[in-house]
């Protein structure tokens, strides 16, 4: 049972019995949450725990299927983001939508710019008010500058100022320090204290335990869309939070490894990028599933992009089957036998307007065509083989991929690259957003591929998946490789501590 904090203070906002379903997935299951004036509540949970869904419910982007939201004890319906703003709720997101061709002030006050008596935009007041907001958060930015001329960190501060331009009572901060320097993070802490002094109720979402224990007054832990526990931060420690976050047994859920590992297929040494990752070194054996784990911003996907030729490393070497390889493009990587299944299947993995067979055959045109003419029988044979092996559910192979469920779209993307018969396949969040049945099919097929000698790199944010599927796990944090763990030694606590930078000595 969850540990629920007792308080004589009434919450400014409370969520009670919130349920949110998506096709095949229950994102939130009867969850509750309370936010108090002048206090920071840290919402803690691993990737996929339901934190982002809660934020979207509170900001009017999603509507709950069951449950209620109360503000000052009164049931409130947040049907749109505008209604959430009018109710006094604002959010500072990790990834913000800003407009490069507008000024800083215009970005801050877009949608609610101050007006003159004639109803025109009061540019002088808008620029002055923007200057005051920027000064309040310690941002040395000219409000009349075009946003495109700012760096990433300053853009993030503009997003913070925009959120604060609404005189909100409830402030949601979703990984607000992800793009900030150490100095800017310290300034954000000062801002949080100012907001607390002003009586704001703050929901703070972060994977960084040092931040949580520095600024939070309360904590709430979600796991798999359920409330696991909450309480006062002074009454807990990192060890207890980790146990609540990951307290699951994954044995028996994932297919067992039955094959022995072969020779080294891929050797990466001291791979570095000027801004994304540094000094990454690992090997990958034939028949092995190598897990890559880390929290948001760890640099895992960025490293995979470099291996696949999407970006170029600034240093380091990569050797494939004993031969040094320097992929200059994805096509070059594919030619060498390295393929990549991206996390964003909708934008990067598939052409949703094309059919299943067309998507699967696209990288294999050299084998399915003859003298410049496509042989449809070969395309259909190729698509049929891999869709059957992945247990794809579709009306027909000529059905557009955009009509499939998320899980079946993912299977098409995986099938497309497997049809090229690669030596190494990189799977970036291979089961993200798909239902349990589809996950099981993908996991079984991954293990089957490994048993046939394919070398697999699996990037995943789901701890049970990483532990259940990986033969070996590399943990990344802030662009660096911080741990390598064997399947015999891995535990959820080991992964979370390494990824969050928690010293072993802090365990209680």
Long-range contacts (C-beta under 8 A, 24 or more apart in sequence): 2-227, 2-228, 2-229, 2-230, 3-229, 3-230, 3-231, 4-229, 4-230, 4-231, 5-218, 5-230, 5-231, 5-232, 7-34, 7-36, 9-36, 9-37, 10-72, 10-73, 11-35, 11-36, 11-70, 11-201, 12-36, 12-37, 12-71, 12-72, 12-169, 12-170, 12-201, 13-58, 13-69, 13-70, 13-71, 13-89, 13-170, 13-201, 14-69, 14-70, 15-54, 15-57, 15-58, 15-67, 15-68, 15-69, 15-70, 16-67, 16-68, 16-69, 16-70, 17-66, 17-67, 17-68, 18-54, 18-57, 18-64, 18-66, 18-67, 18-69, 19-64, 19-65, 19-66, 19-67, 20-53, 20-57, 20-62, 20-64, 20-65, 20-225, 21-65, 23-405, 23-406, 23-435, 24-405, 24-406, 24-407, 24-434, 24-435, 24-436, 24-437, 24-438, 25-433, 25-434, 25-435, 26-225, 27-53, 27-225, 28-53, 28-54, 28-57, 28-64, 28-225, 29-224, 29-225, 29-226, 30-66, 30-67, 30-226, 30-227, 31-67, 31-222, 31-225, 31-226, 31-227, 32-227, 33-203, 33-220, 33-227, 34-220, 34-230, 35-170, 35-201, 35-202, 35-203, 36-201, 36-217, 36-218, 37-169, 37-199, 37-200, 37-201, 38-196, 38-197, 38-199, 38-200, 38-201, 39-196, 39-201, 39-202, 39-217, 39-218, 40-192, 40-196, 40-202, 40-204, 40-215, 40-216, 40-217, 40-218, 41-201, 41-202, 41-203, 41-204, 41-216, 41-217, 41-218, 41-219, 41-220, 42-204, 42-205, 42-206, 42-212, 42-216, 42-218, 42-219, 42-220, 42-233, 43-203, 43-204, 43-205, 43-219, 43-220, 43-222, 44-206, 44-212, 44-219, 44-220, 44-221, 44-222, 44-241, 44-244, 44-245, 45-221, 45-222, 45-223, 45-245, 46-223, 46-245, 46-246, 46-461, 46-462, 46-463, 46-496, 47-295, 47-296, 47-461, 47-462, 48-224, 48-432, 48-461, 48-462, 49-222, 49-223, 49-224, 49-225, 49-245, 50-222, 50-224, 50-225, 50-226, 51-174, 51-205, 51-222, 52-174, 53-225, 54-222, 55-91, 55-93, 55-172, 55-174, 55-203, 55-205, 58-84, 58-89, 58-91, 58-170, 58-172, 58-203, 59-84, 59-89, 59-91, 59-172, 60-84, 60-89, 71-170, 85-166, 85-168, 88-166, 88-167, 88-168, 88-169, 88-170, 89-168, 89-169, 89-170, 89-172, 90-163, 90-164, 90-166, 90-168, 90-170, 90-171, 90-172, 91-163, 91-171, 91-172, 91-173, 91-174, 92-159, 92-160, 92-163, 92-171, 92-172, 92-173, 92-174, 92-176, 93-159, 93-174, 93-175, 94-174, 94-175, 94-176, 94-178, 94-179, 94-296, 96-155, 96-156, 96-159, 96-162, 98-147, 98-155, 98-158, 98-159, 98-162, 99-147, 100-146, 100-147, 100-148, 101-146, 101-147, 101-148, 102-146, 102-147, 103-143, 103-144, 103-145, 103-146, 103-147, 104-130, 104-134, 104-141, 104-142, 104-143, 104-144, 104-145, 104-146, 104-147, 104-150, 104-158, 105-129, 105-130, 105-143, 105-144, 107-147, 107-158, 107-162, 108-133, 108-143, 108-158, 108-161, 108-162, 108-165, 109-162, 109-165, 110-162, 112-165, 112-166, 129-165, 130-161, 130-165, 133-161, 133-164, 133-165, 134-158, 134-161, 136-161, 136-164, 136-191, 136-194, 137-161, 137-164, 137-187, 137-188, 137-191, 138-184, 138-187, 138-190, 138-191, 152-179, 153-179, 153-180, 153-181, 153-184, 155-179, 156-180, 157-184, 160-188, 160-191, 168-200, 169-199, 169-200, 169-201, 170-200, 170-201, 170-202, 170-203, 171-195, 171-200, 171-201, 171-202, 171-203, 172-202, 172-203, 172-205, 173-202, 173-203, 173-204, 173-205, 173-206, 174-205, 175-205, 175-206, 175-207, 175-296, 175-297, 176-204, 176-206, 177-206, 177-208, 177-211, 178-296, 178-297, 185-211, 189-214, 189-215, 207-295, 207-296, 207-499, 207-500, 208-500, 208-501, 209-238, 209-241, 209-500, 209-501, 209-502, 210-501, 212-241, 213-238, 221-245, 223-247, 223-248, 237-506, 237-508, 238-497, 238-500, 238-502, 238-506, 238-507, 238-508, 239-493, 239-506, 239-507, 239-508, 240-508, 242-492, 242-493, 242-496, 242-497, 242-502, 243-493, 245-492, 245-496, 246-463, 246-492, 246-493, 246-495, 246-496, 247-492, 248-463, 248-464, 248-492, 250-464, 250-467, 250-468, 251-468, 253-464, 253-468, 254-443, 254-447, 254-464, 254-465, 254-468, 254-469, 255-443, 255-444, 255-447, 256-447, 257-447, 257-450, 257-471, 258-451, 259-287, 259-450, 259-451, 260-287, 261-285, 261-286, 261-287, 261-288, 261-471, 262-286, 262-287, 262-453, 265-320, 265-321, 265-423, 265-424, 265-455, 266-318, 266-319, 266-320, 266-338, 266-423, 266-424, 266-455, 267-318, 267-319, 268-307, 268-316, 268-317, 268-318, 268-319, 269-316, 269-317, 269-318, 269-319, 270-315, 270-316, 270-317, 271-303, 271-306, 271-307, 271-313, 271-315, 271-316, 271-317, 271-318, 272-313, 272-314, 272-315, 272-316, 273-302, 273-303, 273-306, 273-311, 273-313, 273-314, 273-479, 274-314, 276-302, 276-303, 276-306, 276-311, 276-479, 277-302, 277-303, 277-306, 277-476, 277-479, 277-480, 278-479, 278-480, 279-316, 279-480, 279-481, 280-316, 280-476, 280-480, 280-481, 281-481, 282-474, 282-481, 282-484, 284-424, 284-455, 284-457, 285-455, 286-453, 286-454, 286-455, 287-450, 287-451, 287-452, 287-453, 287-454, 287-455, 288-450, 288-455, 288-456, 288-471, 288-472, 289-446, 289-447, 289-450, 289-456, 289-458, 289-469, 289-470, 289-471, 290-455, 290-456, 290-457, 290-458, 290-470, 290-471, 290-472, 290-473, 290-474, 291-458, 291-460, 291-466, 291-467, 291-469, 291-470, 291-472, 291-473, 291-474, 292-457, 292-458, 292-459, 292-460, 292-473, 292-474, 292-476, 293-460, 293-461, 293-463, 293-466, 293-473, 293-474, 293-475, 293-476, 293-495, 293-499, 294-461, 294-475, 294-476, 294-477, 294-499, 295-461, 295-477, 295-499, 295-500, 297-478, 298-476, 298-477, 298-478, 298-479, 298-499, 299-476, 299-478, 299-479, 299-480, 300-428, 300-459, 300-476, 301-343, 301-428, 301-459, 302-479, 303-476, 304-340, 304-426, 304-428, 304-457, 304-459, 305-340, 307-333, 307-338, 307-340, 307-426, 307-457, 308-333, 308-338, 308-339, 308-340, 308-426, 309-333, 310-340, 320-423, 320-424, 321-423, 334-363, 334-420, 334-422, 336-423, 337-422, 337-423, 337-424, 338-422, 338-423, 338-424, 338-426, 339-363, 339-417, 339-418, 339-420, 339-422, 339-424, 339-425, 339-426, 340-417, 340-425, 340-426, 340-428, 341-410, 341-413, 341-414, 341-417, 341-425, 341-426, 341-427, 341-428, 341-430, 342-413, 342-428, 343-428, 343-429, 343-432, 343-459, 345-406, 345-409, 345-410, 345-413, 346-409, 349-409, 349-410, 349-413, 350-401, 350-409, 350-412, 350-413, 350-416, 351-401, 352-400, 352-401, 352-402, 352-409, 353-400, 353-401, 353-402, 354-400, 354-401, 355-397, 355-398, 355-399, 355-400, 355-401, 356-383, 356-387, 356-392, 356-394, 356-396, 356-397, 356-398, 356-399, 356-400, 356-401, 356-404, 356-412, 357-383, 357-397, 357-398, 359-401, 359-412, 359-413, 359-416, 360-386, 360-387, 360-412, 360-415, 360-416, 360-419, 361-419, 362-416, 363-416, 363-417, 363-419, 363-420, 364-419, 364-420, 382-419, 383-415, 383-419, 385-419, 386-415, 386-418, 386-419, 387-411, 387-412, 387-415, 389-415, 389-445, 389-448, 390-414, 390-415, 390-441, 390-442, 390-445, 391-441, 405-434, 405-435, 405-438, 406-433, 406-434, 407-431, 407-433, 407-434, 407-435, 407-437, 407-438, 407-439, 407-442, 408-438, 410-434, 410-438, 410-442, 411-438, 411-441, 411-442, 414-442, 414-445, 418-449, 422-454, 423-454, 423-455, 424-454, 424-455, 424-456, 424-457, 425-449, 425-454, 425-455, 425-456, 425-457, 426-456, 426-457, 426-459, 427-456, 427-457, 427-458, 427-459, 428-459, 429-459, 429-460, 429-461, 430-458, 430-460, 431-460, 431-462, 431-465, 432-461, 439-465, 443-468, 443-469, 463-492, 463-495, 463-496, 466-490, 466-495, 467-491, 467-492, 467-495, 475-499, 477-501
